[in-house]
Amino acid sequence: MELGKGTIDWLKLIKFAKKNLSVTDELSIIDLPRINGIAHNKSDKIKVNYSFYVENKTTPCLDGEISLNIYLTCQRCLEELPFSLDLSFSMAFVKNENQAEELSKHLEIYLFEDKELSLIDLISDEILLSIPMAPKHNLDCLSSFKENNNYEQVKEKPFAILKNIKKPM
């Protein structure tokens, strides 16, 4: 069963949780538009495991694991940067905040106000939250970039031109 590419409404979410449905799915990075926009390896796979269950006899919950290797752009040298992600999450889907007070503290609260939940968006959110805001190689990447590109740093003083200006008498 492939759940990753579809949406789930509230009733399906409750139904999946009551059945303790577990799914192993494999997506391509290209299937996730927001991840596709930052990844160099668009055809690589993302492995996802979902387990739905009920907490406190009424609240649908989801435990998930995501595993992928993604190539991002280094913000120092602008070359590809391999980044490996193995992350897990536990979420409780609630209709109001009062429902969240009775749940286990390890659960992330997801306020489910919409009629549908996109698992693609949920997976994308978890991946984006795990990726560094400004991914960078170690400190050597910039020095190797300078060596390979014959880059010379200009050592000009920014206010040197002012010395040529004559004072009015």
C-alpha positions in Angstrom: 0.0 0.0 0.0 1.4 3.4 -1.0 0.3 6.2 1.3 3.1 8.6 0.6 1.7 10.0 -2.6 -1.8 10.6 -1.4 -3.7 12.6 1.2 -5.5 11.3 4.2 -8.7 12.8 5.6 -9.6 12.7 9.3 -11.8 9.6 9.0 -9.1 7.6 7.2 -6.6 8.7 9.8 -8.8 7.4 12.6 -9.4 4.2 10.6 -5.7 3.6 10.0 -4.9 4.3 13.7 -7.6 1.9 14.9 -6.2 -0.9 12.6 -2.6 -0.2 13.8 -1.7 0.1 10.1 2.1 0.0 9.3 3.4 0.8 5.9 6.9 0.7 4.4 7.1 3.0 1.3 9.8 4.2 -1.0 9.5 7.6 -2.7 11.8 9.4 -5.1 13.2 12.8 -4.2 11.5 14.2 -7.3 8.1 13.2 -5.7 8.6 15.8 -3.0 8.6 19.3 -4.7 10.1 21.2 -1.8 12.9 18.7 -1.4 13.4 18.4 -5.1 14.1 22.1 -5.3 17.2 21.9 -3.0 18.6 18.4 -3.9 21.1 17.6 -6.6 20.2 13.9 -6.6 16.6 14.1 -7.7 16.2 10.5 -8.8 17.5 9.0 -5.5 15.1 7.2 -3.2 13.6 8.1 0.2 12.7 5.2 2.5 9.7 5.9 4.8 8.1 3.7 7.5 4.7 4.7 9.0 2.9 3.2 12.0 -0.5 4.5 12.9 -2.0 3.8 16.3 -4.4 5.3 18.9 -3.3 7.0 22.1 -5.8 7.5 25.0 -8.4 5.5 23.1 -9.4 8.5 20.9 -6.3 10.3 19.4 -4.8 9.0 16.2 -1.0 9.0 16.2 1.8 8.3 13.8 5.3 7.1 14.3 7.5 7.5 11.3 11.1 6.9 10.1 12.6 8.6 7.1 16.0 7.6 5.6 17.7 9.3 2.7 20.9 10.5 1.2 20.6 14.0 -0.2 23.2 16.1 -2.0 22.8 19.8 -1.1 24.7 22.9 -2.1 27.6 23.9 0.2 27.1 27.5 1.1 30.9 28.2 1.1 32.1 26.7 -2.1 28.8 26.1 -3.9 29.8 22.4 -4.7 27.7 19.3 -3.9 27.6 18.3 -0.2 26.4 14.8 0.6 24.1 14.7 3.6 22.7 11.5 5.2 19.5 11.6 7.1 18.0 8.9 9.4 15.2 10.5 11.4 12.2 9.4 13.4 9.2 11.3 14.6 6.1 10.6 16.7 3.0 12.8 16.1 -0.5 13.0 17.6 -3.2 14.5 15.5 -5.7 16.5 17.5 -8.7 18.7 16.7 -8.2 21.1 19.6 -5.5 22.0 22.1 -7.4 20.5 25.1 -7.0 17.1 23.5 -3.2 17.6 23.5 -2.9 18.0 27.3 -3.8 14.4 28.0 -1.1 12.9 25.6 2.4 11.5 26.2 5.0 14.2 26.3 7.2 12.5 23.6 4.5 13.2 20.9 4.7 16.2 18.7 1.2 17.8 18.5 -0.2 18.3 15.0 -3.3 20.4 15.1 -5.5 18.8 12.4 -7.8 21.6 11.4 -8.0 20.8 7.7 -10.1 18.1 6.2 -7.0 16.4 4.6 -3.4 15.6 5.5 -0.8 15.4 2.8 1.8 12.8 3.7 4.1 14.3 1.1 3.9 17.7 2.9 4.4 15.9 6.3 7.5 14.0 5.1 8.9 17.2 3.4 8.4 19.2 6.6 10.3 16.6 8.7 13.2 16.5 6.1 13.4 20.3 5.9 13.5 20.6 9.7 16.4 18.2 9.8 18.6 19.8 7.2 20.9 22.6 8.3 19.8 26.1 7.3 23.2 26.8 5.7 24.8 23.4 4.8 28.7 23.6 4.6 31.6 21.3 4.1 34.4 21.4 6.7 36.6 24.5 6.7 38.9 23.1 4.0 36.4 23.4 1.2 37.0 27.1 0.7 40.7 26.8 0.6 40.5 24.0 -2.0 38.1 26.2 -4.0 40.7 29.0 -4.0 43.5 26.7 -5.1 41.5 25.1 -7.9 40.2 28.4 -9.3 43.4 30.6 -8.9 41.5 32.8 -6.6 43.4 35.7 -5.2 42.1 37.9 -2.4 42.2 41.6 -3.2 44.0 43.4 -0.3 42.9 46.9 -1.2 41.9 49.2 1.6 38.3 50.4 1.1 39.0 54.0 1.9 42.4 54.3 0.0 40.8 56.5 -2.6 40.1 59.2 0.0 43.8 60.0 0.4 43.7 61.5 -3.1 41.1 64.0 -2.2 42.6 67.4 -1.4 41.3 69.5 1.5 39.8 72.9 0.5 41.7 75.8 1.9 
